Amino acid sequence: MSAVTEQHVRELLSGIVDPHTGTTLTEGDALRAVGVDGDRVAVEVSLGYPARSWRDRLAAEVKAKLESDPAIAQAAVSVTTRIVAHKVQEKLTPLPGVKNIIAVASGKGGVGKSTVAANLALALAAEGANVGVLDADIYGPSQPRMLGIEGRPESPDGKTIIPMRNHGVQVMSIGFLVGEDTPMIWRGPMVTQALTQLLHNTQWQDLDYLIVDMPPGTGDIQLTLCQRVPVAGAVIVTTPQDIALLDAKKGLKMFEKVAVPVLGVIENMATHVCSRCGHEEHVFGEGGGARMAAQYGVPLLGSLPLDIRIREQADGGNPSVVAMPDSDIAARYREIARNAAARLSLQARNKAIGMPKIVIENT
């Protein structure tokens, strides 16, 4: 029997594809280390995205693949996660305390974008990331209610704000500063200025991801935000119906114009499940999100049902990911979160983060 080599181990693992990135373990930096001692092998896999609920499954798959080779008697596999900061638009720099900003957008209102944003943030946190939420919908802030937070944030110095917290995520919204029934009768420049202040004056603490719940549409406010906020990637929320898809496509093109990578499309309300009999049907059409994703060369991150529990739990401040962590709905959100973060991990890194300042002095 021939001796096991590192090259042989790498060849064995070249056939395992990460379903979240679409790449094999030997592509990129996923396979961090391989150790060989006779017929025993040790492998370290490092993922660039949070995957707490999937790591054991991957480790088991890698171990089974290695030990299926007659030359390998025993394989030890460790799977870890290392989240880094990724590149943002030119002339912009990442925020202090925030590695990556992910914008959640839609071309129009009424597609469930804010509910998706809240559950996406909670799913990323459930997968092991440090997560924050910025409610950028100044005219209709809904994250305080959805995330079950009341009260006003504290300001330790009169200039900066400490984010509110619940369900393990940090949250900031104009809704904390004005009454729930107070209309925001502001023109566009005032809105963008207010949002910029909320973003930069909040003391975000060591976030891997800041989820920005964007206002619906593709007008001047949205475009200005995309130019001023250092966004690492965006996801587009749509429903399958043709009218929603037309507007979602405009949102996707907007991010392309400002050089923000679109990580993928989330199809919300893809099917309706009857709460009485369990019958499932495509009330808004079928396959629209997948066709849009294919048309623009971006992945379909996942599909979500039109389920009364999602609405009830969000309205009650206890979104589905935390209200029903073991449900199929929560599993879908967690898979979407892994897919989005994994696609971001394939983007170029921001080299300005973590680089020491070098000072040359005459001595």
Sequence and secondary structure as in RCSB ss.txt:
>XXXX:A:sequence
MSAVTEQHVRELLSGIVDPHTGTTLTEGDALRAVGVDGDRVAVEVSLGYPARSWRDRLAAEVKAKLESDPAIAQA
AVSVTTRIVAHKVQEKLTPLPGVKNIIAVASGKGGVGKSTVAANLALALAAEGANVGVLDADIYGPSQPRMLGIE
GRPESPDGKTIIPMRNHGVQVMSIGFLVGEDTPMIWRGPMVTQALTQLLHNTQWQDLDYLIVDMPPGTGDIQLTL
CQRVPVAGAVIVTTPQDIALLDAKKGLKMFEKVAVPVLGVIENMATHVCSRCGHEEHVFGEGGGARMAAQYGVPL
LGSLPLDIRIREQADGGNPSVVAMPDSDIAARYREIARNAAARLSLQARNKAIGMPKIVIENT
>XXXX:A:secstr
     HHHHHHHHTT B TTTSSBTTSTTSEEEEEEETTEEEEEEEESS  TTTHHHHHHHHHHHHHTSTT SEE
EEEEEE    B  STT    TTEEEEEEEE SSSSS HHHHHHHHHHHHHHTT  EEEEE  SSS  HHHHTT  
S    SSSS B  EEETTEEEEEGGGTS TT      HHHHHHHHHHHHHHB   SEEEEEEE  SSSSHHHHHH
HHHS  SEEEEEE SSHHHHHHHHHHHHHHHHTT  EEEEEE S  EE TTT  EE TT SSHHHHHHHHHT  E
EEE  B HHHHHHHHTT  HHHHSTTSHHHHHHHHHHHHHHHHHHTS B TTTT         
